[in-house]
Amino acid sequence: LDGKQCIAKAEQFCQALGYNVKGIWVSSVQDYVTYVNCATVVDDVVVYPELIKVAVDTSDGQIVGIEAKNYLINHKDRTVNFGAKSLEDCQKQLDKSLRVTNTAKSLIELKGKEYFAYEFECADGTNQYYVYVDSHTGKEVQIFKVIANTEGHTVM
């Protein structure tokens, strides 16, 4: 199976368990297993504190593992309270050397506080980053660098 098919299998499996999540991305592929991250999505906002990780066997589509601790601890009914700052205003906060390759709305948690933020997937040549800008204040709240390794991609 390819990445899209693995995402679909992971999403179907989670929904069969009663988890109302969507497949977001493939985090890594090892041997014949693809690791898919699924999360709650409310009004087009990806709720990262409710992340579920699913392992899919690429040879036959069987689910061979699931880790839902964050979902079980953090899941609750949520009202989206996205701020008034526009995507364009928040993007102006990014370092000028970064080229934005994708954007999304997200809910992230940092030091026990939740932020409704714009997620900017960026590159500066060979490096990839995820930058989160608070939709209420327009200030950067989090940045992750993506590091490719033999086991897939690590976000630091």
N, CA, C and O atoms as a GROMACS GRO file, in nm:
protein
  624
    1LEU      N    1   0.084  -0.119   0.000
    1LEU     CA    2   0.000   0.000   0.000
    1LEU      C    3   0.088   0.125   0.000
    1LEU      O    4   0.198   0.124   0.054
    2ASP      N    5   0.038   0.230  -0.061
    2ASP     CA    6   0.112   0.356  -0.056
    2ASP      C    7   0.067   0.437   0.065
    2ASP      O    8  -0.020   0.394   0.140
    3GLY      N    9   0.127   0.556   0.083
    3GLY     CA   10   0.097   0.639   0.199
    3GLY      C   11  -0.049   0.677   0.211
    3GLY      O   12  -0.105   0.672   0.321
    4LYS      N   13  -0.112   0.714   0.100
    4LYS     CA   14  -0.254   0.754   0.104
    4LYS      C   15  -0.342   0.637   0.146
    4LYS      O   16  -0.437   0.655   0.222
    5GLN      N   17  -0.311   0.520   0.096
    5GLN     CA   18  -0.390   0.402   0.132
    5GLN      C   19  -0.371   0.367   0.280
    5GLN      O   20  -0.466   0.327   0.347
    6CYS      N   21  -0.250   0.383   0.331
    6CYS     CA   22  -0.224   0.357   0.473
    6CYS      C   23  -0.298   0.457   0.560
    6CYS      O   24  -0.352   0.421   0.665
    7ILE      N   25  -0.300   0.583   0.518
    7ILE     CA   26  -0.375   0.685   0.593
    7ILE      C   27  -0.523   0.648   0.598
    7ILE      O   28  -0.586   0.658   0.703
    8ALA      N   29  -0.577   0.606   0.486
    8ALA     CA   30  -0.719   0.567   0.481
    8ALA      C   31  -0.746   0.447   0.572
    8ALA      O   32  -0.846   0.446   0.643
    9LYS      N   33  -0.658   0.347   0.570
    9LYS     CA   34  -0.675   0.228   0.657
    9LYS      C   35  -0.670   0.268   0.805
    9LYS      O   36  -0.751   0.222   0.885
   10ALA      N   37  -0.575   0.355   0.840
   10ALA     CA   38  -0.561   0.399   0.979
   10ALA      C   39  -0.685   0.476   1.024
   10ALA      O   40  -0.736   0.455   1.134
   11GLU      N   41  -0.733   0.563   0.938
   11GLU     CA   42  -0.853   0.642   0.969
   11GLU      C   43  -0.975   0.551   0.988
   11GLU      O   44  -1.051   0.569   1.083
   12GLN      N   45  -0.993   0.454   0.900
   12GLN     CA   46  -1.105   0.361   0.911
   12GLN      C   47  -1.097   0.281   1.041
   12GLN      O   48  -1.199   0.260   1.107
   13PHE      N   49  -0.978   0.236   1.077
   13PHE     CA   50  -0.959   0.158   1.198
   13PHE      C   51  -0.995   0.241   1.321
   13PHE      O   52  -1.066   0.194   1.410
   14CYS      N   53  -0.946   0.364   1.326
   14CYS     CA   54  -0.976   0.452   1.440
   14CYS      C   55  -1.125   0.478   1.452
   14CYS      O   56  -1.181   0.476   1.562
   15GLN      N   57  -1.190   0.502   1.340
   15GLN     CA   58  -1.333   0.529   1.342
   15GLN      C   59  -1.412   0.406   1.385
   15GLN      O   60  -1.514   0.418   1.452
   16ALA      N   61  -1.365   0.287   1.348
   16ALA     CA   62  -1.430   0.163   1.392
   16ALA      C   63  -1.420   0.146   1.543
   16ALA      O   64  -1.505   0.083   1.605
   17LEU      N   65  -1.314   0.203   1.603
   17LEU     CA   66  -1.297   0.198   1.748
   17LEU      C   67  -1.375   0.309   1.819
   17LEU      O   68  -1.379   0.314   1.942
   18GLY      N   69  -1.438   0.396   1.741
   18GLY     CA   70  -1.515   0.505   1.800
   18GLY      C   71  -1.440   0.636   1.815
   18GLY      O   72  -1.490   0.730   1.876
   19TYR      N   73  -1.319   0.643   1.759
   19TYR     CA   74  -1.240   0.766   1.763
   19TYR      C   75  -1.273   0.848   1.639
   19TYR      O   76  -1.249   0.804   1.527
   20ASN      N   77  -1.326   0.967   1.658
   20ASN     CA   78  -1.363   1.054   1.546
   20ASN      C   79  -1.242   1.136   1.505
   20ASN      O   80  -1.230   1.253   1.541
   21VAL      N   81  -1.152   1.073   1.428
   21VAL     CA   82  -1.028   1.137   1.386
   21VAL      C   83  -1.010   1.123   1.236
   21VAL      O   84  -1.080   1.046   1.169
   22LYS      N   85  -0.915   1.201   1.184
   22LYS     CA   86  -0.879   1.193   1.044
   22LYS      C   87  -0.730   1.163   1.033
   22LYS      O   88  -0.651   1.205   1.118
   23GLY      N   89  -0.694   1.090   0.928
   23GLY     CA   90  -0.552   1.065   0.901
   23GLY      C   91  -0.487   1.195   0.857
   23GLY      O   92  -0.533   1.258   0.762
   24ILE      N   93  -0.380   1.234   0.925
   24ILE     CA   94  -0.317   1.362   0.896
   24ILE      C   95  -0.192   1.345   0.811
   24ILE      O   96  -0.179   1.410   0.707
   25TRP      N   97  -0.098   1.259   0.854
   25TRP     CA   98   0.024   1.240   0.777
   25TRP      C   99   0.091   1.109   0.815
   25TRP      O  100   0.061   1.049   0.918
   26VAL      N  101   0.184   1.066   0.730
   26VAL     CA  102   0.267   0.949   0.756
   26VAL      C  103   0.394   1.000   0.823
   26VAL      O  104   0.463   1.087   0.770
   27SER      N  105   0.426   0.945   0.943
   27SER     CA  106   0.545   0.991   1.013
   27SER      C  107   0.670   0.912   0.975
   27SER      O  108   0.780   0.968   0.973
   28SER      N  109   0.653   0.785   0.945
   28SER     CA  110   0.769   0.708   0.901
   28SER      C  111   0.725   0.576   0.838
   28SER      O  112   0.611   0.532   0.853
   29VAL      N  113   0.819   0.517   0.766
   29VAL     CA  114   0.799   0.385   0.706
   29VAL      C  115   0.920   0.302   0.745
   29VAL      O  116   1.034   0.341   0.717
   30GLN      N  117   0.896   0.189   0.810
   30GLN     CA  118   1.005   0.099   0.850
   30GLN      C  119   0.970  -0.041   0.803
   30GLN      O  120   0.863  -0.094   0.834
   31ASP      N  121   1.061  -0.100   0.729
   31ASP     CA  122   1.038  -0.232   0.674
   31ASP      C  123   0.904  -0.232   0.600
   31ASP      O  124   0.889  -0.161   0.500
   32TYR      N  125   0.808  -0.310   0.647
   32TYR     CA  126   0.677  -0.316   0.581
   32TYR      C  127   0.568  -0.249   0.664
   32TYR      O  128   0.450  -0.280   0.648
   33VAL      N  129   0.606  -0.158   0.752
   33VAL     CA  130   0.508  -0.090   0.837
   33VAL      C  131   0.514   0.060   0.813
   33VAL      O  132   0.621   0.121   0.815
   34THR      N  133   0.396   0.118   0.791
   34THR     CA  134   0.384   0.263   0.777
   34THR      C  135   0.315   0.316   0.902
   34THR      O  136   0.211   0.264   0.943
   35TYR      N  137   0.374   0.419   0.961
   35TYR     CA  138   0.322   0.480   1.083
   35TYR      C  139   0.244   0.606   1.045
   35TYR      O  140   0.299   0.699   0.986
   36VAL      N  141   0.116   0.606   1.080
   36VAL     CA  142   0.024   0.714   1.042
   36VAL      C  143  -0.019   0.789   1.167
   36VAL      O  144  -0.051   0.727   1.269
   37ASN      N  145  -0.020   0.921   1.160
   37ASN     CA  146  -0.071   1.005   1.268
   37ASN      C  147  -0.212   1.050   1.233
   37ASN      O  148  -0.237   1.103   1.125
   38CYS      N  149  -0.304   1.027   1.325
   38CYS     CA  150  -0.443   1.068   1.310
   38CYS      C  151  -0.475   1.165   1.424
   38CYS      O  152  -0.418   1.155   1.533
   39ALA      N  153  -0.566   1.258   1.400
   39ALA     CA  154  -0.603   1.354   1.504
   39ALA      C  155  -0.747   1.399   1.483
   39ALA      O  156  -0.803   1.388   1.374
   40THR      N  157  -0.805   1.450   1.591
   40THR     CA  158  -0.936   1.513   1.582
   40THR      C  159  -0.924   1.637   1.495
   40THR      O  160  -0.824   1.709   1.502
   41VAL      N  161  -1.025   1.662   1.414
   41VAL     CA  162  -1.031   1.784   1.334
   41VAL      C  163  -1.167   1.847   1.360
   41VAL      O  164  -1.270   1.785   1.334
   42VAL      N  165  -1.167   1.971   1.410
   42VAL     CA  166  -1.291   2.044   1.440
   42VAL      C  167  -1.289   2.173   1.360
   42VAL      O  168  -1.199   2.255   1.375
   43ASP      N  169  -1.389   2.191   1.274
   43ASP     CA  170  -1.398   2.311   1.190
   43ASP      C  171  -1.266   2.340   1.118
   43ASP      O  172  -1.219   2.453   1.118
   44ASP      N  173  -1.206   2.238   1.058
   44ASP     CA  174  -1.080   2.246   0.983
   44ASP      C  175  -0.960   2.279   1.070
   44ASP      O  176  -0.856   2.319   1.018
   45VAL      N  177  -0.971   2.263   1.202
   45VAL     CA  178  -0.860   2.284   1.294
   45VAL      C  179  -0.811   2.147   1.342
   45VAL      O  180  -0.888   2.070   1.400
   46VAL      N  181  -0.684   2.116   1.317
   46VAL     CA  182  -0.624   1.991   1.362
   46VAL      C  183  -0.592   2.005   1.510
   46VAL      O  184  -0.518   2.095   1.550
   47VAL      N  185  -0.646   1.915   1.591
   47VAL     CA  186  -0.628   1.919   1.736
   47VAL      C  187  -0.513   1.824   1.772
   47VAL      O  188  -0.534   1.705   1.796
   48TYR      N  189  -0.391   1.878   1.775
   48TYR     CA  190  -0.272   1.795   1.798
   48TYR      C  191  -0.265   1.730   1.935
   48TYR      O  192  -0.206   1.622   1.945
   49PRO      N  193  -0.319   1.787   2.041
   49PRO     CA  194  -0.314   1.715   2.169
   49PRO      C  195  -0.391   1.582   2.167
   49PRO      O  196  -0.375   1.500   2.258
   50GLU      N  197  -0.473   1.561   2.065
   50GLU     CA  198  -0.553   1.438   2.055
   50GLU      C  199  -0.498   1.346   1.945
   50GLU      O  200  -0.575   1.283   1.871
   51LEU      N  201  -0.368   1.338   1.934
   51LEU     CA  202  -0.303   1.259   1.831
   51LEU      C  203  -0.308   1.109   1.862
   51LEU      O  204  -0.288   1.068   1.977
   52ILE      N  205  -0.335   1.030   1.759
   52ILE     CA  206  -0.332   0.884   1.767
   52ILE      C  207  -0.231   0.836   1.663
   52ILE      O  208  -0.231   0.884   1.549
   53LYS      N  209  -0.146   0.742   1.701
   53LYS     CA  210  -0.047   0.686   1.608
   53LYS      C  211  -0.089   0.544   1.575
   53LYS      O  212  -0.115   0.462   1.664
   54VAL      N  213  -0.094   0.514   1.445
   54VAL     CA  214  -0.139   0.383   1.398
   54VAL      C  215  -0.032   0.323   1.307
   54VAL      O  216   0.020   0.390   1.218
   55ALA      N  217  -0.002   0.195   1.329
   55ALA     CA  218   0.094   0.122   1.246
   55ALA      C  219   0.017   0.033   1.149
   55ALA      O  220  -0.065  -0.049   1.190
   56VAL      N  221   0.046   0.050   1.019
   56VAL     CA  222  -0.024  -0.024   0.914
   56VAL      C  223   0.077  -0.110   0.839
   56VAL      O  224   0.180  -0.061   0.794
   57ASP      N  225   0.046  -0.239   0.825
   57ASP     CA  226   0.129  -0.329   0.746
   57ASP      C  227   0.104  -0.298   0.598
   57ASP      O  228  -0.009  -0.312   0.550
   58THR      N  229   0.207  -0.255   0.527
   58THR     CA  230   0.189  -0.213   0.387
   58THR      C  231   0.168  -0.329   0.292
   58THR      O  232   0.124  -0.309   0.179
   59SER      N  233   0.197  -0.451   0.335
   59SER     CA  234   0.179  -0.565   0.244
   59SER      C  235   0.034  -0.609   0.235
   59SER      O  236  -0.010  -0.656   0.130
   60ASP      N  237  -0.042  -0.594   0.346
   60ASP     CA  238  -0.180  -0.642   0.343
   60ASP      C  239  -0.283  -0.545   0.403
   60ASP      O  240  -0.402  -0.575   0.405
   61GLY      N  241  -0.238  -0.430   0.452
   61GLY     CA  242  -0.330  -0.329   0.505
   61GLY      C  243  -0.379  -0.355   0.647
   61GLY      O  244  -0.466  -0.284   0.696
   62GLN      N  245  -0.324  -0.457   0.712
   62GLN     CA  246  -0.365  -0.487   0.849
   62GLN      C  247  -0.306  -0.386   0.946
   62GLN      O  248  -0.195  -0.337   0.927
   63ILE      N  249  -0.382  -0.355   1.050
   63ILE     CA  250  -0.333  -0.268   1.156
   63ILE      C  251  -0.251  -0.355   1.252
   63ILE      O  252  -0.300  -0.456   1.302
   64VAL      N  253  -0.126  -0.315   1.275
   64VAL     CA  254  -0.038  -0.395   1.360
   64VAL      C  255  -0.001  -0.323   1.490
   64VAL      O  256   0.073  -0.376   1.572
   65GLY      N  257  -0.055  -0.201   1.508
   65GLY     CA  258  -0.028  -0.130   1.633
   65GLY      C  259  -0.105   0.000   1.639
   65GLY      O  260  -0.138   0.060   1.537
   66ILE      N  261  -0.134   0.043   1.762
   66ILE     CA  262  -0.201   0.171   1.783
   66ILE      C  263  -0.157   0.227   1.918
   66ILE      O  264  -0.141   0.152   2.015
   67GLU      N  265  -0.138   0.357   1.923
   67GLU     CA  266  -0.104   0.426   2.048
   67GLU      C  267  -0.197   0.545   2.057
   67GLU      O  268  -0.183   0.642   1.982
   68ALA      N  269  -0.292   0.538   2.150
   68ALA     CA  270  -0.397   0.639   2.161
   68ALA      C  271  -0.397   0.710   2.296
   68ALA      O  272  -0.497   0.770   2.333
   69LYS      N  273  -0.287   0.703   2.369
   69LYS     CA  274  -0.281   0.762   2.503
   69LYS      C  275  -0.316   0.911   2.502
   69LYS      O  276  -0.398   0.956   2.583
   70ASN      N  277  -0.255   0.989   2.412
   70ASN     CA  278  -0.283   1.133   2.408
   70ASN      C  279  -0.430   1.162   2.379
   70ASN      O  280  -0.490   1.251   2.438
   71TYR      N  281  -0.486   1.085   2.287
   71TYR     CA  282  -0.627   1.102   2.256
   71TYR      C  283  -0.713   1.075   2.379
   71TYR      O  284  -0.801   1.153   2.413
   72LEU      N  285  -0.687   0.963   2.445
   72LEU     CA  286  -0.768   0.924   2.560
   72LEU      C  287  -0.756   1.023   2.676
   72LEU      O  288  -0.854   1.047   2.747
   73ILE      N  289  -0.638   1.078   2.696
   73ILE     CA  290  -0.617   1.175   2.804
   73ILE      C  291  -0.677   1.311   2.771
   73ILE      O  292  -0.736   1.376   2.858
   74ASN      N  293  -0.662   1.355   2.647
   74ASN     CA  294  -0.695   1.494   2.611
   74ASN      C  295  -0.827   1.515   2.538
   74ASN      O  296  -0.870   1.629   2.522
   75HIS      N  297  -0.893   1.407   2.494
   75HIS     CA  298  -1.014   1.426   2.414
   75HIS      C  299  -1.128   1.484   2.496
   75HIS      O  300  -1.158   1.439   2.606
   76LYS      N  301  -1.192   1.584   2.439
   76LYS     CA  302  -1.311   1.646   2.498
   76LYS      C  303  -1.384   1.720   2.388
   76LYS      O  304  -1.330   1.746   2.281
   77ASP      N  305  -1.509   1.754   2.416
   77ASP     CA  306  -1.583   1.837   2.321
   77ASP      C  307  -1.517   1.974   2.320
   77ASP      O  308  -1.491   2.032   2.426
   78ARG      N  309  -1.490   2.025   2.202
   78ARG     CA  310  -1.419   2.151   2.190
   78ARG      C  311  -1.497   2.250   2.105
   78ARG      O  312  -1.562   2.213   2.007
   79THR      N  313  -1.488   2.375   2.144
   79THR     CA  314  -1.539   2.484   2.064
   79THR      C  315  -1.419   2.554   2.003
   79THR      O  316  -1.325   2.592   2.075
   80VAL      N  317  -1.420   2.572   1.875
   80VAL     CA  318  -1.309   2.638   1.809
   80VAL      C  319  -1.318   2.788   1.836
   80VAL      O  320  -1.420   2.852   1.810
   81ASN      N  321  -1.210   2.841   1.888
   81ASN     CA  322  -1.201   2.983   1.921
   81ASN      C  323  -1.079   3.041   1.848
   81ASN      O  324  -0.985   3.091   1.911
   82PHE      N  325  -1.084   3.034   1.716
   82PHE     CA  326  -0.972   3.082   1.637
   82PHE      C  327  -0.970   3.234   1.641
   82PHE      O  328  -1.075   3.298   1.637
   83GLY      N  329  -0.851   3.291   1.650
   83GLY     CA  330  -0.835   3.436   1.665
   83GLY      C  331  -0.866   3.514   1.538
   83GLY      O  332  -0.893   3.458   1.432
   84ALA      N  333  -0.862   3.646   1.552
   84ALA     CA  334  -0.897   3.737   1.444
   84ALA      C  335  -0.780   3.767   1.350
   84ALA      O  336  -0.800   3.823   1.243
   85LYS      N  337  -0.658   3.730   1.390
   85LYS     CA  338  -0.542   3.756   1.303
   85LYS      C  339  -0.557   3.672   1.176
   85LYS      O  340  -0.592   3.554   1.182
   86SER      N  341  -0.530   3.734   1.064
   86SER     CA  342  -0.542   3.663   0.937
   86SER      C  343  -0.419   3.576   0.911
   86SER      O  344  -0.313   3.595   0.972
   87LEU      N  345  -0.435   3.482   0.821
   87LEU     CA  346  -0.324   3.398   0.779
   87LEU      C  347  -0.210   3.485   0.728
   87LEU      O  348  -0.093   3.461   0.760
   88GLU      N  349  -0.243   3.585   0.648
   88GLU     CA  350  -0.142   3.673   0.590
   88GLU      C  351  -0.066   3.749   0.698
   88GLU      O  352   0.056   3.761   0.692
   89ASP      N  353  -0.139   3.802   0.798
   89ASP     CA  354  -0.073   3.875   0.907
   89ASP      C  355   0.021   3.783   0.984
   89ASP      O  356   0.132   3.823   1.019
   90CYS      N  357  -0.023   3.662   1.011
   90CYS     CA  358   0.061   3.568   1.086
   90CYS      C  359   0.181   3.524   1.004
   90CYS      O  360   0.289   3.503   1.059
   91GLN      N  361   0.163   3.510   0.875
   91GLN     CA  362   0.275   3.467   0.790
   91GLN      C  363   0.385   3.573   0.787
   91GLN      O  364   0.502   3.539   0.768
   92LYS      N  365   0.350   3.697   0.805
   92LYS     CA  366   0.450   3.806   0.808
   92LYS      C  367   0.547   3.790   0.925
   92LYS      O  368   0.655   3.849   0.924
   93GLN      N  369   0.510   3.711   1.026
   93GLN     CA  370   0.596   3.690   1.143
   93GLN      C  371   0.710   3.592   1.116
   93GLN      O  372   0.805   3.583   1.194
   94LEU      N  373   0.700   3.519   1.006
   94LEU     CA  374   0.800   3.417   0.975
   94LEU      C  375   0.931   3.480   0.929
   94LEU      O  376   0.933   3.588   0.870
   95ASP      N  377   1.039   3.410   0.957
   95ASP     CA  378   1.171   3.452   0.909
   95ASP      C  379   1.165   3.460   0.757
   95ASP      O  380   1.108   3.373   0.691
   96LYS      N  381   1.223   3.564   0.701
   96LYS     CA  382   1.218   3.588   0.555
   96LYS      C  383   1.289   3.480   0.475
   96LYS      O  384   1.265   3.468   0.354
   97SER      N  385   1.377   3.402   0.538
   97SER     CA  386   1.448   3.297   0.466
   97SER      C  387   1.361   3.173   0.444
   97SER      O  388   1.399   3.085   0.367
   98LEU      N  389   1.246   3.167   0.510
   98LEU     CA  390   1.159   3.050   0.499
   98LEU      C  391   1.060   3.065   0.384
   98LEU      O  392   0.999   3.170   0.366
   99ARG      N  393   1.045   2.956   0.309
   99ARG     CA  394   0.947   2.950   0.201
   99ARG      C  395   0.834   2.861   0.250
   99ARG      O  396   0.857   2.745   0.284
  100VAL      N  397   0.712   2.913   0.253
  100VAL     CA  398   0.596   2.838   0.302
  100VAL      C  399   0.551   2.741   0.193
  100VAL      O  400   0.527   2.780   0.079
  101THR      N  401   0.539   2.612   0.231
  101THR     CA  402   0.497   2.509   0.136
  101THR      C  403   0.355   2.459   0.163
  101THR      O  404   0.292   2.401   0.075
  102ASN      N  405   0.306   2.482   0.286
  102ASN     CA  406   0.170   2.440   0.319
  102ASN      C  407   0.125   2.514   0.445
  102ASN      O  408   0.207   2.550   0.529
  103THR      N  409  -0.005   2.537   0.457
  103THR     CA  410  -0.059   2.600   0.577
  103THR      C  411  -0.181   2.522   0.625
  103THR      O  412  -0.248   2.454   0.548
  104ALA      N  413  -0.207   2.532   0.755
  104ALA     CA  414  -0.324   2.468   0.815
  104ALA      C  415  -0.359   2.542   0.943
  104ALA      O  416  -0.278   2.618   0.997
  105LYS      N  417  -0.479   2.520   0.990
  105LYS     CA  418  -0.520   2.570   1.121
  105LYS      C  419  -0.500   2.457   1.221
  105LYS      O  420  -0.526   2.341   1.191
  106SER      N  421  -0.453   2.493   1.341
  106SER     CA  422  -0.424   2.388   1.438
  106SER      C  423  -0.452   2.436   1.580
  106SER      O  424  -0.461   2.556   1.608
  107LEU      N  425  -0.464   2.339   1.667
  107LEU     CA  426  -0.467   2.362   1.812
  107LEU      C  427  -0.347   2.288   1.866
  107LEU      O  428  -0.336   2.166   1.852
  108ILE      N  429  -0.255   2.362   1.929
  108ILE     CA  430  -0.136   2.300   1.987
  108ILE      C  431  -0.134   2.328   2.136
  108ILE      O  432  -0.200   2.419   2.185
  109GLU      N  433  -0.055   2.249   2.207
  109GLU     CA  434  -0.039   2.270   2.350
  109GLU      C  435   0.108   2.295   2.377
  109GLU      O  436   0.195   2.227   2.322
  110LEU      N  437   0.136   2.394   2.462
  110LEU     CA  438   0.272   2.427   2.500
  110LEU      C  439   0.273   2.467   2.646
  110LEU      O  440   0.208   2.564   2.685
  111LYS      N  441   0.346   2.391   2.727
  111LYS     CA  442   0.357   2.417   2.870
  111LYS      C  443   0.221   2.427   2.938
  111LYS      O  444   0.198   2.515   3.021
  112GLY      N  445   0.131   2.337   2.901
  112GLY     CA  446   0.000   2.330   2.964
  112GLY      C  447  -0.102   2.429   2.911
  112GLY      O  448  -0.216   2.430   2.959
  113LYS      N  449  -0.065   2.512   2.816
  113LYS     CA  450  -0.158   2.610   2.759
  113LYS      C  451  -0.187   2.574   2.613
  113LYS      O  452  -0.098   2.534   2.538
  114GLU      N  453  -0.314   2.588   2.575
  114GLU     CA  454  -0.353   2.559   2.437
  114GLU      C  455  -0.356   2.687   2.355
  114GLU      O  456  -0.396   2.793   2.402
  115TYR      N  457  -0.312   2.674   2.228
  115TYR     CA  458  -0.309   2.786   2.135
  115TYR      C  459  -0.378   2.747   2.006
  115TYR      O  460  -0.350   2.641   1.949
  116PHE      N  461  -0.468   2.831   1.959
  116PHE     CA  462  -0.521   2.816   1.825
  116PHE      C  463  -0.422   2.890   1.735
  116PHE      O  464  -0.406   3.011   1.745
  117ALA      N  465  -0.357   2.815   1.648
  117ALA     CA  466  -0.246   2.870   1.573
  117ALA      C  467  -0.253   2.831   1.426
  117ALA      O  468  -0.309   2.728   1.388
  118TYR      N  469  -0.194   2.917   1.344
  118TYR     CA  470  -0.170   2.880   1.205
  118TYR      C  471  -0.044   2.795   1.202
  118TYR      O  472   0.057   2.830   1.262
  119GLU      N  473  -0.052   2.684   1.131
  119GLU     CA  474   0.063   2.597   1.112
  119GLU      C  475   0.121   2.628   0.974
  119GLU      O  476   0.052   2.618   0.873
  120PHE      N  477   0.248   2.664   0.972
  120PHE     CA  478   0.317   2.691   0.847
  120PHE      C  479   0.423   2.583   0.827
  120PHE      O  480   0.518   2.573   0.905
  121GLU      N  481   0.406   2.504   0.723
  121GLU     CA  482   0.510   2.409   0.684
  121GLU      C  483   0.604   2.488   0.594
  121GLU      O  484   0.561   2.545   0.494
  122CYS      N  485   0.732   2.490   0.629
  122CYS     CA  486   0.827   2.577   0.560
  122CYS      C  487   0.954   2.502   0.523
  122CYS      O  488   0.984   2.395   0.576
  123ALA      N  489   1.029   2.563   0.431
  123ALA     CA  490   1.161   2.512   0.394
  123ALA      C  491   1.254   2.630   0.374
  123ALA      O  492   1.212   2.740   0.339
  124ASP      N  493   1.382   2.604   0.397
  124ASP     CA  494   1.483   2.707   0.370
  124ASP      C  495   1.593   2.650   0.282
  124ASP      O  496   1.711   2.683   0.300
  125GLY      N  497   1.557   2.568   0.190
  125GLY     CA  498   1.654   2.500   0.105
  125GLY      C  499   1.651   2.352   0.137
  125GLY      O  500   1.566   2.280   0.085
  126THR      N  501   1.743   2.306   0.222
  126THR     CA  502   1.749   2.164   0.254
  126THR      C  503   1.675   2.129   0.382
  126THR      O  504   1.649   2.012   0.407
  127ASN      N  505   1.640   2.228   0.463
  127ASN     CA  506   1.575   2.203   0.592
  127ASN      C  507   1.425   2.227   0.583
  127ASN      O  508   1.378   2.314   0.509
  128GLN      N  509   1.350   2.149   0.661
  128GLN     CA  510   1.205   2.164   0.669
  128GLN      C  511   1.168   2.200   0.812
  128GLN      O  512   1.228   2.150   0.907
  129TYR      N  513   1.068   2.288   0.827
  129TYR     CA  514   1.025   2.335   0.958
  129TYR      C  515   0.873   2.340   0.965
  129TYR      O  516   0.805   2.350   0.863
  130TYR      N  517   0.822   2.333   1.088
  130TYR     CA  518   0.682   2.365   1.116
  130TYR      C  519   0.684   2.481   1.214
  130TYR      O  520   0.742   2.471   1.322
  131VAL      N  521   0.619   2.590   1.176
  131VAL     CA  522   0.615   2.708   1.260
  131VAL      C  523   0.469   2.734   1.296
  131VAL      O  524   0.382   2.732   1.208
  132TYR      N  525   0.442   2.758   1.425
  132TYR     CA  526   0.307   2.783   1.474
  132TYR      C  527   0.297   2.926   1.524
  132TYR      O  528   0.374   2.969   1.610
  133VAL      N  529   0.200   3.001   1.468
  133VAL     CA  530   0.180   3.141   1.504
  133VAL      C  531   0.039   3.155   1.562
  133VAL      O  532  -0.060   3.118   1.498
  134ASP      N  533   0.031   3.209   1.683
  134ASP     CA  534  -0.094   3.226   1.756
  134ASP      C  535  -0.190   3.314   1.676
  134ASP      O  536  -0.155   3.425   1.635
  135SER      N  537  -0.311   3.264   1.654
  135SER     CA  538  -0.411   3.337   1.574
  135SER      C  539  -0.474   3.452   1.652
  135SER      O  540  -0.545   3.535   1.594
  136HIS      N  541  -0.450   3.459   1.782
  136HIS     CA  542  -0.502   3.569   1.863
  136HIS      C  543  -0.402   3.683   1.874
  136HIS      O  544  -0.439   3.800   1.866
  137THR      N  545  -0.275   3.650   1.893
  137THR     CA  546  -0.173   3.753   1.915
  137THR      C  547  -0.086   3.780   1.793
  137THR      O  548  -0.025   3.886   1.782
  138GLY      N  549  -0.081   3.684   1.700
  138GLY     CA  550   0.006   3.698   1.584
  138GLY      C  551   0.151   3.671   1.615
  138GLY      O  552   0.238   3.701   1.533
  139LYS      N  553   0.180   3.614   1.731
  139LYS     CA  554   0.318   3.586   1.770
  139LYS      C  555   0.350   3.438   1.754
  139LYS      O  556   0.265   3.351   1.774
  140GLU      N  557   0.476   3.411   1.717
  140GLU     CA  558   0.522   3.273   1.704
  140GLU      C  559   0.521   3.208   1.842
  140GLU      O  560   0.573   3.264   1.938
  141VAL      N  561   0.462   3.087   1.850
  141VAL     CA  562   0.459   3.016   1.978
  141VAL      C  563   0.540   2.887   1.976
  141VAL      O  564   0.578   2.836   2.082
  142GLN      N  565   0.569   2.833   1.858
  142GLN     CA  566   0.640   2.706   1.851
  142GLN      C  567   0.704   2.691   1.715
  142GLN      O  568   0.649   2.735   1.614
  143ILE      N  569   0.820   2.630   1.712
  143ILE     CA  570   0.885   2.596   1.585
  143ILE      C  571   0.950   2.459   1.601
  143ILE      O  572   1.014   2.429   1.702
  144PHE      N  573   0.932   2.376   1.499
  144PHE     CA  574   0.992   2.243   1.497
  144PHE      C  575   1.075   2.230   1.371
  144PHE      O  576   1.036   2.276   1.264
  145LYS      N  577   1.190   2.167   1.384
  145LYS     CA  578   1.273   2.133   1.269
  145LYS      C  579   1.251   1.985   1.240
  145LYS      O  580   1.251   1.903   1.332
  146VAL      N  581   1.234   1.950   1.114
  146VAL     CA  582   1.215   1.812   1.073
  146VAL      C  583   1.352   1.755   1.036
  146VAL      O  584   1.425   1.811   0.954
  147ILE      N  585   1.384   1.642   1.100
  147ILE     CA  586   1.512   1.578   1.074
  147ILE      C  587   1.487   1.441   1.014
  147ILE      O  588   1.422   1.357   1.075
  148ALA      N  589   1.539   1.419   0.893
  148ALA     CA  590   1.526   1.289   0.829
  148ALA      C  591   1.633   1.196   0.885
  148ALA      O  592   1.749   1.234   0.898
  149ASN      N  593   1.591   1.074   0.917
  149ASN     CA  594   1.686   0.975   0.966
  149ASN      C  595   1.649   0.839   0.907
  149ASN      O  596   1.557   0.830   0.826
  150THR      N  597   1.719   0.736   0.947
  150THR     CA  598   1.695   0.603   0.890
  150THR      C  599   1.559   0.546   0.925
  150THR      O  600   1.512   0.453   0.860
  151GLU      N  601   1.494   0.600   1.029
  151GLU     CA  602   1.364   0.549   1.071
  151GLU      C  603   1.248   0.637   1.027
  151GLU      O  604   1.135   0.616   1.070
  152GLY      N  605   1.275   0.734   0.942
  152GLY     CA  606   1.170   0.823   0.895
  152GLY      C  607   1.205   0.967   0.925
  152GLY      O  608   1.318   1.011   0.900
  153HIS      N  609   1.108   1.041   0.978
  153HIS     CA  610   1.129   1.182   1.009
  153HIS      C  611   1.102   1.205   1.156
  153HIS      O  612   1.005   1.154   1.212
  154THR      N  613   1.188   1.283   1.218
  154THR     CA  614   1.172   1.322   1.357
  154THR      C  615   1.149   1.471   1.361
  154THR      O  616   1.218   1.547   1.294
  155VAL      N  617   1.051   1.513   1.441
  155VAL     CA  618   1.022   1.655   1.455
  155VAL      C  619   1.078   1.698   1.590
  155VAL      O  620   1.040   1.645   1.695
  156MET      N  621   1.169   1.796   1.587
  156MET     CA  622   1.234   1.842   1.711
  156MET      C  623   1.213   1.992   1.729
  156MET      O  624   1.260   2.049   1.828
   0.00000   0.00000   0.00000
